[in-house]
Amino acid sequence: MIIKIKVRPGSKSQEIIKEKSNYVIKLKSLPKNNKANIELIKLLSKHFNASQKNIKIKNGLTSKDKTIEIIQ
C-alpha cells in the first residue's frame, strides 16, 4: 500500500488525521538527526499494525510531504 502524507513536526501531541486520500501526521519530534522520520515510522507501524521493517519512506525523506510504502 502506498500513502501520501504531510508531516507536522514539533506538535504537542502525536496524531494521525485522514483527509480525503491523504494523511496529516502530527509528530512531537523535530526534524533534526532523522528523529521525526523515526517517530513517523513507529507511529505508522502501530496505526497500520505493520512491522517497522515493512514501512519505507519512498519520497520526501527531508520534506514535510512524503510518500510512504507499507507492506502488510
N, C-alpha and C positions, 0 to 999 in steps of 0.2 A: 504494500500500500504506500502511495506517495501522497504526502500532505504538504500544503504551503502554510507557513506560519509567520507571524510578526511577533518579535520578542520585545518586551519592555523590561529591560534590566533595571535594577535599583528600586524595585517596587517594595511596598511594605509587606506584601504577602505573596505567596505563590498562588497562581490561579490560571486555569485554562478556560478560555471563553471561545465558544464556537460561533463564528459569524459567516453565514451562508456556506461556502465551500472552504473557507479558510479558518485558521485558528489564531487567536491572540493569546499569547502566553506571558504572564507576569512572573518575573523572577526576582528574588531578593539579591542575588549576586550581581556585582558589577562586571562589565566585560573586560576584566584585566586578568592576565595569565590564564585565559581559557576557562575561568571559573563559571561564567554564565552558561557556556556550552555544556559543561559537565553537569551543572544543575538542570539544564534543559533535558538532557538525555535521561537523567534519573527520574525526573517528573513525568516524562513521556512513557518511560518503562512501567511506572506504576499505573498511569492512566489507561494505557492500552494493554496492560498485562503481558508485556513482552520483555525478553531479556535485554539488558543494556547492550549486549554484543550485537543484537539484531536491529539496532537503531543507528542510522548513519545520516550525517548531515551531507547531503549531496551538493547543494549550492548555498552560498551565503555564510561561510564559516566566520567571516569578520563583519557581517552585515546584520541588521535587525530583521530583514526579510530573508527567510530561509526555506529551502526545500528539503524535506525530511523523508527518508525511506525507512519504513518499518516492515520487517519480515516477521510474520507470525507463524 
